[in-house]
C-alpha cells in the first residue's frame, strides 16, 4: 500500500515537471517571428473608388472609420517593424469630431475648428501608417514609393492604393477557389 502511494506521488511529480517544461517552452517562443515568416500580415484590400464613394456618401465620416477598421493590421505591422503603433484614442476622437463637424454643417453652423483638429489628427495617423508601411516594405525588400505629398493631400485614397499594391507584392491576397471542370 505504501509503495503504491509512492508510485502515485512520483507520477504526479512527473506530470508537474512535464507541465513546467511545456510552459517554459511556450515562454521561450519569441513574440516576433523572423522576417521571412512575417508575410502573413494583410490589411483589408478595398478598391480605391469604393473608398472615395464611402467618403462621399458619409460626408467625410468614413476616413476615421477607414483607419479604425485597418488599425489592427497596421499595429501588427508596427510590432513587427518596431514602429510606433496607431492610436485608437486619437482615431475615436477624430471620428467624434468628424461627426460633430458633419452635424454642424447640416444645421448651417460653422465647424471649422472641428475640421481642423480632425485634419491634424488624421494626418498624423496617416504619416504614422506610411512610416509603418515603409518599414514593413524594407523588411521584406519590396520597393514601393510612398511620397509624403500624396499621403498629405489624398491620405485615405493613396494609402489604400499602396495597401492594395503591398498585398499583391507580399502575396497575402487570397486566391479564389478554382475547380477544374470536366
C-alpha positions as CSV (number, residue, x, y, z in Angstrom):
1,X,0.0,0.0,0.0
2,X,2.8,2.4,0.9
3,X,4.7,1.6,-2.3
4,X,1.5,2.3,-4.3
5,X,1.2,5.8,-2.7
6,X,4.9,6.5,-3.5
7,X,4.4,5.4,-7.1
8,X,1.3,7.7,-7.4
9,X,3.2,10.7,-5.9
10,X,6.1,10.0,-8.3
11,X,3.7,10.0,-11.2
12,X,2.2,13.3,-10.1
13,X,5.7,14.9,-9.8
14,X,6.5,13.7,-13.4
15,X,3.3,15.2,-14.7
16,X,4.1,18.5,-12.9
17,X,7.6,18.5,-14.4
18,X,6.1,17.9,-17.9
19,X,3.7,20.8,-17.4
20,X,6.5,23.1,-16.3
21,X,8.6,22.1,-19.3
22,X,5.7,22.9,-21.6
23,X,5.1,26.3,-20.1
24,X,8.8,27.1,-20.3
25,X,8.8,26.1,-24.0
26,X,5.8,28.3,-24.6
27,X,7.5,31.3,-23.0
28,X,10.7,30.6,-25.0
29,X,8.9,31.2,-28.3
30,X,9.7,34.7,-29.5
31,X,6.8,37.1,-29.8
32,X,8.0,38.4,-33.2
33,X,8.8,35.9,-35.9
34,X,11.9,36.2,-38.1
35,X,11.3,38.5,-41.2
36,X,10.8,35.7,-43.6
37,X,7.8,34.4,-41.7
38,X,6.0,37.7,-41.2
39,X,4.5,37.8,-44.7
40,X,1.0,36.9,-43.3
41,X,0.0,40.4,-42.2
42,X,-2.7,41.6,-44.5
43,X,-4.6,44.8,-44.5
44,X,-8.0,44.8,-45.9
45,X,-7.9,45.3,-49.6
46,X,-10.6,47.6,-50.9
47,X,-10.9,49.3,-54.3
48,X,-9.9,52.9,-54.1
49,X,-13.1,54.0,-55.9
50,X,-15.1,52.3,-53.2
51,X,-13.2,54.3,-50.5
52,X,-14.0,57.5,-52.4
53,X,-17.7,56.5,-52.7
54,X,-17.9,55.8,-49.0
55,X,-16.2,59.1,-48.2
56,X,-18.8,61.0,-50.3
57,X,-21.8,59.1,-49.0
58,X,-20.9,59.5,-45.4
59,X,-20.0,63.2,-45.8
60,X,-16.3,62.6,-44.8
61,X,-17.0,60.5,-41.7
62,X,-15.6,57.4,-43.4
63,X,-12.0,58.4,-43.1
64,X,-11.6,57.8,-39.4
65,X,-13.7,54.6,-39.8
66,X,-11.3,53.5,-42.5
67,X,-8.4,53.9,-40.1
68,X,-10.2,52.1,-37.3
69,X,-11.0,49.2,-39.5
70,X,-7.4,48.8,-40.5
71,X,-5.8,49.7,-37.2
72,X,-5.3,46.1,-36.0
73,X,-3.3,45.2,-39.1
74,X,-1.3,48.4,-39.0
75,X,-0.4,47.7,-35.4
76,X,0.6,44.2,-36.2
77,X,3.0,45.5,-38.8
78,X,4.2,48.2,-36.3
79,X,5.1,45.5,-33.8
80,X,7.0,43.5,-36.4
81,X,8.9,46.5,-37.6
82,X,9.4,48.2,-34.2
83,X,7.5,51.4,-35.2
84,X,5.0,53.4,-33.1
85,X,1.5,52.0,-33.2
86,X,-1.6,53.8,-34.4
87,X,-3.5,55.4,-31.5
88,X,-7.1,54.2,-31.2
89,X,-8.0,57.0,-28.9
90,X,-6.9,59.6,-31.4
91,X,-9.0,57.9,-34.1
92,X,-12.1,57.7,-32.0
93,X,-11.7,61.3,-31.0
94,X,-11.3,62.2,-34.7
95,X,-14.4,60.2,-35.5
96,X,-16.4,62.1,-32.9
97,X,-15.1,65.4,-34.1
98,X,-15.9,64.5,-37.7
99,X,-19.5,63.6,-36.8
100,X,-19.8,66.9,-34.9
101,X,-18.5,68.7,-37.9
102,X,-20.9,67.0,-40.3
103,X,-23.9,67.7,-38.0
104,X,-22.8,71.3,-37.6
105,X,-22.6,71.7,-41.4
106,X,-26.0,70.1,-41.9
107,X,-27.6,72.6,-39.5
108,X,-25.8,75.5,-41.2
109,X,-23.4,76.2,-38.4
110,X,-19.6,76.7,-38.7
111,X,-17.5,73.7,-37.9
112,X,-14.0,75.0,-38.8
113,X,-12.3,74.1,-35.5
114,X,-13.7,70.5,-35.5
115,X,-12.5,70.1,-39.1
116,X,-9.0,71.5,-38.4
117,X,-8.5,69.3,-35.3
118,X,-9.7,66.2,-37.2
119,X,-7.5,67.0,-40.2
120,X,-4.4,67.3,-37.9
121,X,-5.2,64.1,-36.0
122,X,-5.8,62.1,-39.2
123,X,-2.8,63.5,-41.0
124,X,-0.5,62.4,-38.1
125,X,-2.1,58.9,-38.2
126,X,-1.6,58.8,-42.0
127,X,2.1,59.6,-41.8
128,X,2.4,57.1,-38.9
129,X,0.8,54.5,-41.2
130,X,3.1,55.5,-44.0
131,X,6.1,55.0,-41.8
132,X,4.8,51.6,-40.7
133,X,4.3,50.5,-44.3
134,X,7.7,51.8,-45.5
135,X,9.4,49.9,-42.7
136,X,7.5,46.8,-43.5
137,X,8.3,47.1,-47.2
138,X,12.0,47.5,-46.4
139,X,11.9,44.5,-44.1
140,X,10.5,42.4,-47.0
141,X,12.8,44.0,-49.6
142,X,9.8,45.4,-51.5
143,X,10.3,48.6,-53.4
144,X,7.2,50.8,-53.3
145,X,7.5,54.5,-53.4
146,X,5.3,56.4,-51.0
147,X,5.7,60.1,-51.4
148,X,4.8,62.3,-48.4
149,X,2.9,64.8,-50.6
150,X,0.5,62.1,-51.8
151,X,-0.1,61.0,-48.2
152,X,-0.7,64.6,-47.1
153,X,-3.2,65.6,-49.8
154,X,-5.0,62.4,-50.6
155,X,-4.4,60.3,-47.5
156,X,-7.0,57.5,-47.4
157,X,-7.1,57.0,-51.1
158,X,-3.3,56.9,-51.6
159,X,-2.8,54.7,-48.5
160,X,-5.5,52.3,-49.7
161,X,-3.9,52.2,-53.1
162,X,-0.5,51.3,-51.6
163,X,-2.2,48.8,-49.3
164,X,-3.6,47.1,-52.4
165,X,-0.2,47.1,-54.0
166,X,1.5,45.8,-50.9
167,X,-0.9,43.0,-50.6
168,X,-0.2,41.9,-54.1
169,X,3.6,42.2,-53.7
170,X,3.7,40.2,-50.5
171,X,1.2,37.7,-51.8
172,X,-1.3,37.9,-49.0
173,X,-4.1,38.2,-51.5
174,X,-6.5,35.3,-51.2
175,X,-6.6,33.1,-54.2
176,X,-10.1,32.2,-55.5
177,X,-11.1,28.6,-55.1
178,X,-10.8,27.4,-58.7
179,X,-12.1,24.0,-59.8
180,X,-11.3,22.3,-63.0
181,X,-14.5,21.3,-64.7
182,X,-14.5,18.2,-66.8
